[in-house]
């Protein structure tokens, strides 16, 4: 009888696991993209991720396109932190995904762009991105890997730079240091933290670069670029215990500063 009970219990656990896995996989069946948790505009801050055509080599993790990595867990966790720490009434029930040429994008002051080594920028999106940042939009670029990462002979800085030159001919990228206001928008980021920012899985040191209005670092920062690092991976994994709490906290500090800067400049 004891052996029978143990066997039945084991079967029950296995069945529950199969059901849970099946429900999880269901989110990725249609086009290898999870269900988009979007919401209609209501004036509250809503985290917006940019959807784009993915170049060859950018389909990982069961065929998912590069732009979807971490969605929606990374932004969900970051927004919850924002609600706990600030008076920003950020939505936790909607995490929008928009293309650059979607007119709805202009309703949202901050946009998040991920894995730009595989970002295919369509002709119609060039003018839209230019207009977005010129009208006050702020872009966060994250999860940026060097060329040939893990043997993948694609990606890297060059595709991103080429795309940005189509948006802003003659664009320059400036290495950032902690003297810039974005690193003091809410939390105080020290030189030691920025220079030795914890890596999720990339080798070497991260590089933080900025795109400024009229290529002038004294003017408004239009885009922050996290190169050779993946800050959002810590947001996504923060509830799994896969990385030290102190490292995750630093990643949240950067994320909060980015959002506060984007909302106030």
Secondary structure, DSSP 4 states (H G I P E B T S, - for coil): -HHHHHHHHHHHHHHHHHHHHHHHHHTT-GGG-PPP------SS---EEEE-EEPTT-EETTTEEGGGTTTTHHHHHHHHHHHHHSS----SS--EEEETT-GGGGG-SEEEEE-GGGEE--HHHHHHHHHHHHTT-EEEEEEE--TTGGG--S-SHHHHHHHHHHHSTT---EE--TTSGGGGSSS---HHHHHTPPPSS--S--EEEEEEGGG-TTS-EEEEEEETB-HHHHHHHTTTT-S-HHHHHHHHHHHHHHHHHHHH-
